[in-house]
Amino acid sequence: MRGFILCCACLVGCAQPESVQDPLDYLRIGVDPSGEANAIIADLEAHGFEIGRRIDERDFVAFDAARGPDTTVRVVSSRGPTLSVQVPDARWPERLWVELAPDPRPDFDRDGRRDVVVAIRERDRTCLAWAQVDADGYASEVFRPRSEWGESPCVMEIDASWPRLLLEVSVPDSPAPDARVQFPVKAIARSWVLDDSPSANARWDQELERRKQAVEEAKARGDLSTVDRLQAELAWLDQLRKAEGPVLEPEADGEEAR
């Protein structure tokens, strides 16, 4: 019996150990954006939502959906759901509807992935929210207005071929609560600044001249509330245009940031 036990021990000692699977072989980073988006869409449809537009990029999927007054825009990347905008939202009561904005879509960093632009409808205007998704699946805001430019900012237009846009703001501390102005903004040296290009300057001039004429017309018909609004807008446009710009980092290649 003792010899049998020693023989078995010898066989065990001489046998090749069974290979152990490396746990990293089973590790998968992230999810398949298309498959994950399909699952979310199926769940929304099961709850009565109708899917609208869908965008399939190389590394993410974006789509919008609606169910009566309830609307949503979702972006799904390799990290799963990475952006969600919905209406109604108690934080933003002025928002009435959200959806993906129509093409063309910009590509701010020129990485080959077209960005996501969300159209947010309010009572008397539609604002655009601009986001990009990087190769790691993170979504980030492309444009954020400076607080000193004005209140209730709203991006009205985005140039799909160049990093510039048209911004509307309410005039701060205005006696006329409906005083608003629009002005061009551009990206340069990794910052957003007021656009002072020749075409933008022409637009500034047009905005000022149009309001000056409208002031005279309003005075002629005795419309004092309109005069107050237009004068507040003129003063704010003039203040913005004369304001000293921020200190910017020098550009490496002499071109506008992308």
C-alpha positions as CSV (number, residue, x, y, z in Angstrom):
1,M,0.0,0.0,0.0
2,R,2.8,2.3,0.9
3,G,4.4,1.7,-2.5
4,F,1.1,2.5,-4.3
5,I,0.8,5.8,-2.5
6,L,4.4,6.8,-3.4
7,C,3.7,5.9,-7.0
8,C,0.6,8.1,-7.1
9,A,2.5,11.0,-5.5
10,C,5.2,10.6,-8.1
11,L,2.7,10.6,-10.9
12,V,1.1,13.8,-9.6
13,G,4.5,15.4,-9.2
14,C,5.5,14.6,-12.7
15,A,2.2,15.6,-14.4
16,Q,2.1,18.9,-16.3
17,P,0.0,21.5,-14.4
18,E,-3.3,22.4,-16.1
19,S,-3.0,25.8,-17.7
20,V,-4.9,28.6,-16.0
21,Q,-6.9,31.1,-18.2
22,D,-5.7,34.6,-17.8
23,P,-8.7,36.7,-16.5
24,L,-7.6,39.5,-18.8
25,D,-8.6,37.2,-21.8
26,Y,-12.2,37.6,-20.7
27,L,-12.0,41.4,-20.1
28,R,-13.8,43.6,-22.6
29,I,-13.5,47.3,-22.2
30,G,-16.8,49.1,-22.9
31,V,-19.8,48.2,-24.9
32,D,-20.8,48.0,-28.5
33,P,-22.5,51.4,-29.1
34,S,-24.9,50.1,-31.8
35,G,-26.0,47.1,-29.7
36,E,-26.4,49.2,-26.6
37,A,-28.4,51.9,-28.5
38,N,-30.6,49.2,-30.0
39,A,-31.4,48.0,-26.5
40,I,-32.2,51.5,-25.2
41,I,-34.4,52.1,-28.3
42,A,-36.3,48.9,-27.7
43,D,-37.0,49.9,-24.1
44,L,-38.2,53.4,-25.1
45,E,-40.4,52.0,-27.8
46,A,-41.9,49.6,-25.2
47,H,-42.8,52.6,-23.2
48,G,-44.6,54.3,-26.0
49,F,-41.8,56.5,-27.5
50,E,-41.4,56.9,-31.3
51,I,-37.8,57.0,-32.5
52,G,-37.0,59.9,-34.8
53,R,-33.6,60.6,-36.3
54,R,-30.6,58.3,-35.7
55,I,-26.9,59.0,-36.3
56,D,-24.4,56.2,-36.5
57,E,-20.8,57.4,-36.2
58,R,-17.7,55.2,-35.9
59,D,-17.6,55.2,-32.1
60,F,-21.0,56.4,-31.0
61,V,-24.7,56.4,-31.8
62,A,-27.1,59.4,-31.3
63,F,-30.9,59.4,-31.7
64,D,-34.0,61.3,-30.6
65,A,-37.4,60.1,-29.5
66,A,-40.8,61.5,-28.6
67,R,-43.9,60.5,-26.7
68,G,-46.4,63.3,-26.8
69,P,-44.8,66.3,-25.0
70,D,-42.0,64.1,-23.7
71,T,-38.8,64.2,-25.9
72,T,-35.3,63.0,-25.5
73,V,-31.9,62.9,-27.2
74,R,-29.5,60.2,-26.3
75,V,-25.9,59.5,-27.2
76,V,-24.4,56.1,-26.6
77,S,-20.6,55.4,-26.9
78,S,-18.3,52.6,-26.0
79,R,-18.8,53.7,-22.4
80,G,-22.6,53.3,-22.6
81,P,-25.1,56.2,-22.4
82,T,-22.9,59.2,-22.3
83,L,-25.3,62.1,-23.0
84,S,-29.0,62.5,-22.3
85,V,-31.2,65.5,-22.8
86,Q,-34.9,65.4,-22.1
87,V,-38.0,67.5,-21.9
88,P,-39.7,68.3,-19.6
89,D,-36.9,69.0,-17.2
90,A,-37.6,70.9,-13.9
91,R,-34.2,72.5,-14.1
92,W,-35.0,74.1,-17.5
93,P,-38.8,74.9,-17.5
94,E,-38.4,77.1,-20.7
95,R,-37.5,74.1,-22.8
96,L,-40.4,72.7,-24.7
97,W,-38.9,70.2,-27.1
98,V,-35.5,68.6,-27.9
99,E,-34.3,66.8,-31.0
100,L,-31.2,66.2,-33.1
101,A,-30.5,69.3,-35.3
102,P,-30.4,68.7,-39.0
103,D,-27.2,68.3,-41.0
104,P,-24.7,69.5,-41.8
105,R,-22.9,68.7,-38.5
106,P,-19.6,70.3,-37.5
107,D,-16.4,68.4,-36.6
108,F,-14.7,70.8,-34.2
109,D,-11.5,68.9,-33.6
110,R,-11.3,67.5,-37.1
111,D,-11.0,63.9,-35.8
112,G,-13.3,62.4,-38.4
113,R,-16.2,62.1,-36.0
114,R,-19.0,64.5,-36.7
115,D,-20.2,66.2,-33.6
116,V,-23.7,66.1,-32.0
117,V,-25.9,69.2,-32.2
118,V,-29.1,69.2,-30.2
119,A,-31.9,71.6,-31.1
120,I,-33.7,72.8,-28.0
121,R,-37.0,74.6,-28.7
122,E,-38.2,77.3,-26.4
123,R,-41.3,79.4,-26.7
124,D,-40.0,82.0,-29.1
125,R,-36.6,80.6,-30.3
126,T,-34.6,77.4,-30.9
127,C,-31.2,77.1,-29.3
128,L,-28.4,74.7,-30.3
129,A,-26.3,72.7,-27.9
130,W,-23.0,71.5,-29.3
131,A,-21.2,68.4,-28.0
132,Q,-18.4,66.1,-29.3
133,V,-17.5,62.5,-28.4
134,D,-13.8,61.6,-28.3
135,A,-12.1,58.3,-29.1
136,D,-12.4,57.2,-25.4
137,G,-16.2,57.6,-25.5
138,Y,-16.4,60.7,-23.4
139,A,-18.9,63.5,-24.4
140,S,-17.9,67.1,-23.8
141,E,-19.4,70.5,-24.4
142,V,-17.7,72.3,-27.3
143,F,-19.0,75.8,-26.7
144,R,-19.7,77.5,-23.4
145,P,-20.5,81.3,-23.5
146,R,-18.8,83.7,-21.2
147,S,-21.0,85.1,-18.5
148,E,-19.9,88.7,-19.3
149,W,-21.5,88.5,-22.7
150,G,-25.0,88.5,-21.4
151,E,-27.8,86.5,-19.8
152,S,-29.9,83.6,-21.1
153,P,-27.4,82.7,-23.9
154,C,-28.7,80.8,-26.9
155,V,-26.7,79.5,-29.9
156,M,-28.7,80.4,-32.9
157,E,-26.5,79.2,-35.7
158,I,-23.3,77.0,-36.0
159,D,-21.0,77.1,-39.0
160,A,-20.4,73.5,-40.0
161,S,-17.2,74.3,-41.9
162,W,-15.4,76.6,-39.4
163,P,-15.4,77.0,-35.6
164,R,-17.8,80.0,-35.4
165,L,-21.4,80.6,-34.4
166,L,-24.1,83.2,-33.8
167,L,-25.0,83.8,-30.2
168,E,-28.1,85.5,-28.8
169,V,-28.2,86.9,-25.2
170,S,-30.5,88.9,-23.1
171,V,-29.2,92.4,-22.1
172,P,-28.3,92.4,-18.4
173,D,-30.1,94.8,-16.1
174,S,-32.2,96.2,-18.9
175,P,-35.3,98.2,-18.2
176,A,-36.8,96.2,-21.1
177,P,-37.0,92.5,-20.1
178,D,-37.2,91.5,-23.8
179,A,-34.0,93.2,-24.9
180,R,-31.8,90.8,-26.8
181,V,-28.9,91.0,-29.1
182,Q,-27.1,88.6,-31.5
183,F,-23.4,88.7,-32.3
184,P,-20.8,86.4,-33.9
185,V,-18.3,84.3,-31.9
186,K,-15.3,82.3,-33.1
187,A,-12.8,79.9,-31.7
188,I,-9.2,80.9,-31.7
189,A,-6.2,79.7,-29.7
190,R,-8.4,77.2,-27.8
191,S,-10.7,80.0,-26.6
192,W,-14.0,81.4,-27.8
193,V,-14.0,85.1,-28.4
194,L,-16.1,87.8,-30.1
195,D,-15.6,87.6,-33.8
196,D,-13.7,90.6,-35.3
197,S,-13.2,89.3,-38.8
198,P,-14.3,91.6,-41.7
199,S,-17.5,89.7,-42.3
200,A,-18.3,89.8,-38.6
201,N,-17.6,93.5,-38.4
202,A,-20.0,94.0,-41.2
203,R,-22.7,92.2,-39.3
204,W,-22.0,94.3,-36.1
205,D,-22.4,97.4,-38.3
206,Q,-25.7,96.1,-39.7
207,E,-27.1,95.3,-36.3
208,L,-26.3,98.8,-35.0
209,E,-27.6,100.6,-38.0
210,R,-30.8,98.6,-38.1
211,R,-31.6,99.5,-34.5
212,K,-30.7,103.1,-34.9
213,Q,-33.2,103.4,-37.7
214,A,-35.8,101.5,-35.7
215,V,-35.3,103.9,-32.7
216,E,-36.2,106.9,-34.9
217,E,-39.3,105.1,-36.3
218,A,-40.4,104.1,-32.7
219,K,-39.9,107.7,-31.5
220,A,-42.0,109.0,-34.4
221,R,-45.0,106.9,-33.5
222,G,-44.6,107.4,-29.8
223,D,-43.7,103.8,-28.9
224,L,-41.6,104.5,-25.8
225,S,-41.3,100.9,-24.7
226,T,-39.8,99.9,-28.0
227,V,-37.4,102.9,-27.8
228,D,-36.3,101.7,-24.4
229,R,-35.6,98.2,-25.6
230,L,-33.7,99.3,-28.7
231,Q,-31.6,101.7,-26.8
232,A,-30.7,99.1,-24.3
233,E,-29.7,96.7,-27.1
234,L,-27.6,99.4,-28.8
235,A,-25.8,100.2,-25.6
236,W,-25.0,96.5,-25.0
237,L,-23.8,95.9,-28.5
238,D,-21.6,98.9,-28.3
239,Q,-20.2,97.8,-24.9
240,L,-19.5,94.3,-26.1
241,R,-17.7,95.5,-29.2
242,K,-15.5,97.9,-27.3
243,A,-14.8,95.5,-24.5
244,E,-11.2,94.4,-24.2
245,G,-10.7,90.8,-25.3
246,P,-9.3,88.0,-23.0
247,V,-5.6,87.2,-22.9
248,L,-5.2,84.3,-25.3
249,E,-2.5,81.6,-25.6
250,P,-0.4,82.1,-28.7
251,E,-1.3,79.9,-31.6
252,A,1.2,77.3,-32.7
253,D,0.4,77.3,-36.4
254,G,-1.2,80.7,-37.0
255,E,-4.6,79.2,-37.8
256,E,-7.8,79.4,-35.9
257,A,-8.4,76.6,-33.4
258,R,-10.3,73.6,-34.7
